[in-house]
């Protein structure tokens, strides 16, 4: 048990030393690179406003997103036929396909409504 505690303390000390070395290296590098703070303070409010997107481009993007969302809502679900309106009876083909899928997954025969095989 004493060896485990020693290994844990040594591991924590090594990690902390590495983090301190990394912090010192980052501080030295930021002091060596000239003009990084000056570049940030030179920008004015007008410069920032010039970079903002125009209202027309924002409107075009909004319309494109809306159309894409509507097309996605109308698209059929992945792996299945589109659902019909409520109250509409599914075709025999679709019902047979669903039943075949349920039987292949269960492996124990019919568990709903009818008699088993």
N, C-alpha and C positions, 0 to 999 in steps of 0.2 A: 504494500500500500504506500509506503514511503517513496518508492521509486516512481510511482505514478504521479504523486504530487510534485516531485522534483522535475519530472519531464514536463508537466503542465506549466509550472512556473517558468522553466527555461523557454518553453514555446511562446508563452505570453510576452516574456521579455524580448525575445527575438522579433516578434511581430511589432511590438511597440518601438523598438529601435529602428526597424525598417521604415515605419511610418514617420518617425522623427526625421530620418535621413531624407525621405521623400519630401517632407514639408520644407526642409532647409533648401533642398535643390530647387524646388518651385520658387521659393522666395528669392534665391540668387538669380534665377533665370528672369524673373519679372523685373528685377532691378537692372539687369544687363540690357534688356530690350528697351531702347530709347523711344519716347514718343507714344507709348501705348495709352497713357492717361490723357495726353494732350489731344490725341485723335478723337477721343470720346467727348471731350468738352468743346471741341470746335464745331460740332453740329448744332444748328439752330432749329428753331421750331419750323421755319419755312422749309428747310431741307427735309425735315420729316414729313411735312404735309405734301411736298412734291413727290415723295415716294409712295404715298397712299394711292390705292387703286381708284380709278374714276367710278362715278356712280353707274355709268352705262355698263362697264365690265362686271360690276357686282350684280346688276340686274340680269345680265346674260347668264352668269353663273347660277343665279338662283333659279331661273327658268329651266336651265339644263338639269339641275338637280331634281326639280319637281317633276319634269317629264321622265327622268330615269326612275324615280321612285314609283310613279304611276305605272310605267311599263313593267316594273318588277312585281308590283302588286297584281297585275293582270296575268302575268306569266304563270304557267302551271308549276306545281311543286316538283321538285327534283325527284325522279323515280316514279312518278305516278301520273295518271291522267288528270286533267283539270276537273275540279269538283263542279257539278252542275248546280243549278239553282235549288234552294231548299224545297223539299217536297217532291222533287223529281226522282223517279225510280231509276236506279242504275241499270245499264244494259246487262243482258245475260252473260256477254263476254267478260265484262268487268267483274261481275259477281263470281263467275267461275275462276277467274284469275286470282281474286282475293282468297277464295276458298282453297285453291291449290297452294297458295303461299302460306296460309295458316296451317294447313296440314303438313307441309314440308318443315315448318318450324317446330311444331309441337311433337310430332312423332308418336303420339299416343292415341290418335284418332279424334273423333268429334267429342268435345267436352261441352258443347253448347246445344241446347235445344233438342237434338235428335238422339237416335240410338247409336251406339258405337258399332264399329265394324264387326 
